Amino acid sequence: MIDHKKIHTVGLTIRPAMTEDLDEIQKIYNHFVRTSVYTMDLEEKSYADMVEWLDSHSERFPIYVGIRDDKVIGIVSLSKWAERKGFYPSCEISIYLSPCRKAQGYGNNLLQYMIQIAKKNKFTTIVSFITSTNKLAKNLAIKNNFIFVGTIKQVGFKFNRSIDLDIYQLMIHQTTGNTAYQKIDNALSHYDWYMNYRKNRLERSDYLKYLLQFKQKLMDTGLSEDEIHLSTRFSLNDEQTVDYILNDLRNRKMISSVDYPKDKFDLLAQKISQEFIHKSCITYIFPEESRLLYALTYITKPETMLFLGSYYGYWAIWATILLKETNGVAYLVDTDQHMLALAEKNMKKFQCDSVVKYINEDAIQFLAREKIPHDFIVLDPEGPKEGADPDLLDKAIYYPMMKAAHPYLTKDGIILCHNILLTNPILEDPYFAKKIEYNNIQFSKFLPFMMEHYTAGVWYDTTEGVGVFSQKK
Ligand SMILES: C[S@@+](CC[C@H](N)C(=O)[O-])C[C@H]1O[C@@H](n2cnc3c(N)ncnc32)[C@H](O)[C@@H]1O
C-alpha cells in the first residue's frame, strides 16, 4: 500500500497514465525536446511513439501523471536503466513538468510518490541521470536524499554543445547517508586531494585552497557553503581526537578516567550508520562528537541525562544505549513533536525506549516546572532566527536554558554543549572568522554565566565545536 498521508499533494492528483493522457504528455515532453537538454532526444515524439512508450511500461515500471485542474501537469516514470536481467533491482526515474508549473512543489510530490512505488516494487536503488546544467532537478534529487555518484563528461551533444551527465542514486532500503558527515564525505570522496587530506597527506591549509578552487562545482552537487567549509574541520581520526579530549578533561580534573570500550563503540557505530532512521532530516553531529558523548556517558555513568533540543535523537542514541546497562534515564526534550516522534522510533528500533522519556515542550518551561535533579546535560537547542526576545533566538537560547537547568544539576554533573565553535584550526579561512564573530555574540550571556557557575569549562575544535563544563573534582 502507498502511504498517501505522507505525500503533500498541494491539490495534485497522482494516478497511473492512460491512453487519453498521451496528447498532453506528448505536448509537455516535446516542449523539452525542442527547448532544453533535459531530455537528450533530438526529434519530437509522434503520437505513435507515445503509445509505444506507454505500452513498454508495466506495473513494475509504471508511468504516473499529476493532474491539476483536470490537466496533466507532470509525468513521472520508472524505466529499466539497463536491459541485462542482473540489473533487476534498479530502475531509472524521470520527471517532466509542464513548463508553467515548475518550482511549485509538484516535482517533489511526483518524486516522493514514485519513491513509494519503487519501495513497494522492491527496488533497491533508483538512479537518476540529470544533465549537469539542470540545477532544479539536481536540487530536487538532493532534497530527497539522492546522493551524487559522479559525472560522465561530454557524453552527449545537443544544440551545438557537449553535454555532461550527472548521476544520482537513492538507496531505497538504506537508511544511512543522512548525517551531514556522510553527505559531505560522499560528495568529496571523488577528489584525490580530499582523500589525501583524509589520509593526512595534505595540510589543512592546502586542502582549503583546493576546496575554494572547486567550491562552485561542489555547490552544484548540492553541498552548502557551510558544509564545504566544515570539511576543513573534520577530525582525521575520531578515536585520537576523543582520546586527546578525554586526556585534557582528566588533566583539568573534570573526569576521573579516560577509558571506554572502543570495540563495543565500533560495533555500535556500524549498527547506527546502517540502521538509524533519518527520514528527511539531517544531523550535524560529526563522528568525533558522537564518540565523545559515548565515552563521557560510559565514564561518568549518569543516572539522569537531559537532552535539551534533542532533535530526532541522533546524538542521544550514543548515550541511551549505555543507560540501558546502568539503569539510567534520559529525558529527550524538544518543541518539535515530529522530531520527538522520529526519536522515539529510533529509540524503539535500538531497544532503548525503556530508558527514555519524551517531552514535547519548551525545555525552559519544562525545567522550571519539573525541577528534575540530573547529572548530565546535553545542550543542543536552536531557537528561531527571528523573534522579539534576543535571548531566545538561535543558539543564544543556551543561556536561558542553562539558567533553568543549572539549579538541578548535581555537584558532579557535566554539561556537553554542541556548536561551541569559537576557534578555527585554519586561521586564514575568513568563512570561520565571520562565524566565530557571530558565535561570540550568540554566547555573550551564556559563556559568562557558565564561567560564573562552573569552576571548569573548555571548548574543542571538533567539526562543529563542542564545549564541556563541570565543577572541578
Ligand atoms: C536543529 S536541532 C540541533 C541539531 C543538531 N545540532 C544536529 O545537528 O543534530 C535543535 C533542536 O532544538 C529544538 N528546540 C528549539 N527551541 C527549543 C526549546 N525552547 N525547547 C526545546 N527544544 C527546542 C528544535 O525543535 C530542534 O529540534
The ligand as an SDF file (V2000), in Angstrom:
LIG
                    3D

 27 29  0  0  0  0  0  0  0  0999 V2000
   18.1620   21.7250   14.8790 C   0  0  0  0  0  0  0  0  0  0  0  0
   18.3880   20.8380   16.3640 S   0  0  0  0  0  0  0  0  0  0  0  0
   20.0660   20.8810   16.5730 C   0  0  0  0  0  0  0  0  0  0  0  0
   20.6640   19.9870   15.5290 C   0  0  0  0  0  0  0  0  0  0  0  0
   21.8410   19.2480   15.9950 C   0  0  0  0  0  0  0  0  0  0  0  0
   22.9380   20.1750   16.1850 N   0  0  0  0  0  0  0  0  0  0  0  0
   22.2300   18.1960   14.9840 C   0  0  0  0  0  0  0  0  0  0  0  0
   22.9030   18.5550   14.0340 O   0  0  0  0  0  0  0  0  0  0  0  0
   21.8090   17.0460   15.1110 O   0  0  0  0  0  0  0  0  0  0  0  0
   17.8060   21.9000   17.5840 C   0  0  0  0  0  0  0  0  0  0  0  0
   16.5080   21.4010   18.1730 C   0  0  0  0  0  0  0  0  0  0  0  0
   16.1710   22.2840   19.2490 O   0  0  0  0  0  0  0  0  0  0  0  0
   14.7810   22.2960   19.3430 C   0  0  0  0  0  0  0  0  0  0  0  0
   14.3860   23.4630   20.1580 N   0  0  0  0  0  0  0  0  0  0  0  0
   14.4370   24.7710   19.8300 C   0  0  0  0  0  0  0  0  0  0  0  0
   13.9940   25.5230   20.8600 N   0  0  0  0  0  0  0  0  0  0  0  0
   13.6770   24.6710   21.8590 C   0  0  0  0  0  0  0  0  0  0  0  0
   13.1740   24.8530   23.1770 C   0  0  0  0  0  0  0  0  0  0  0  0
   12.9040   26.0530   23.6490 N   0  0  0  0  0  0  0  0  0  0  0  0
   12.9610   23.7620   23.9340 N   0  0  0  0  0  0  0  0  0  0  0  0
   13.2260   22.5260   23.4350 C   0  0  0  0  0  0  0  0  0  0  0  0
   13.7100   22.3040   22.1940 N   0  0  0  0  0  0  0  0  0  0  0  0
   13.9290   23.3560   21.4230 C   0  0  0  0  0  0  0  0  0  0  0  0
   14.3330   22.3600   17.9010 C   0  0  0  0  0  0  0  0  0  0  0  0
   12.9950   21.9250   17.7620 O   0  0  0  0  0  0  0  0  0  0  0  0
   15.3240   21.4070   17.2250 C   0  0  0  0  0  0  0  0  0  0  0  0
   14.8160   20.1080   17.1000 O   0  0  0  0  0  0  0  0  0  0  0  0
  1  2  1  0
  2  3  1  0
  2 10  1  0
  3  4  1  0
  4  5  1  0
  5  6  1  0
  5  7  1  0
  7  8  2  0
  7  9  1  0
 10 11  1  0
 11 12  1  0
 11 26  1  0
 12 13  1  0
 13 14  1  0
 13 24  1  0
 14 15  1  0
 14 23  1  0
 15 16  2  0
 16 17  1  0
 17 18  1  0
 17 23  2  0
 18 19  1  0
 18 20  2  0
 20 21  1  0
 21 22  2  0
 22 23  1  0
 24 25  1  0
 24 26  1  0
 26 27  1  0
M  CHG  2   2   1   9  -1
M  END
$$$$
